[in-house]
Amino acid sequence: MPKRVLSGIVVSNICDKTVTVNVTRRVKHPRYMKYIRVSKKYLAHDPSNSCNVGEIVSIQESRPISKRKSWVVMRENGVFQ
């Protein structure tokens, strides 16, 4: 089974080897049939501490690394790591 890959914007890189990625997706409202934006923040593992705030990154699902961190930064600005 392939692992999920999401794309989002880095909103925080304060923690060591961890970045917070905000992923926004569009969902159709069940009653009003209009598209709305839904955002969710994910903690992702960044072993090289190379991500900066505002960059667009791709994250891939992985085994749990800590209590809330189960994603790994896979691609940064189109460059594979």
N, C-alpha and C positions, 0 to 999 in steps of 0.2 A: 504494500500500500504506500503510495507516494506521500511524502511529508508536505504539509501546507506551507505555502510561501505567501507572505504579505508584504506590502510596500507602504511606507509611511515616512513621516518627518521626525527627526530627532528633536525632542523638546528639552531634554536634560541629559547631561553627561557628568554629573557631580560625583556619583559613586564610582569606585574603582572597578574597572573591567565590566561596567554595566551602563547601558544607555536606556532611556525611556523613549519609546517610539509611539507617536500618535498616528493611528491608522483610521482613516475616514472612508466610509463607504456610503453608497446611496441605496436607500430602501424605500419601496413603495408603501405608502400608508394604506392599511387594509380598508379603511372606511372612505377616506377622501381621495384615494387613488393618485395622490401627488407624491413626488419623490422628495424625501427628506434626507439630510445628512446625519449619519450616526457615527460618533467617534468613540474610540476605545484606546486606552494606553496599555502598552505591553512593555515589560522589562526584558531586555535582550542582552545576551552575553557578548561583550566586545573585548576579546583577549588582548588586543594590541592597543587599546585606548586611543584609537585613531579617529573615531567619529566625533564631529563637532555639532553644536546646536544649529539647526536649520538645514542640515543635509538630508537628502532623500536617500533612504536605505531600504534594502530588502532583508526581511528576517525569515528564518526557516524554523519550523517546529523541531524540537529535540527532546531528549530526556530531561527530567527535572534537574536543574542545576542548583537551585535553592528553593525556598518556600514559594516565591512568586515568579521565579525566573525559569522559563522553560522554552525560550526562543534564543536563537543564535543569529548574529549579524552575518548575512551571507554575502551581500553585495553592497558596495558603497559607491554612490554616484556612477553606477554602471560598471564598476571594476570589481571583479570577483576576488575574494580573499582566500 
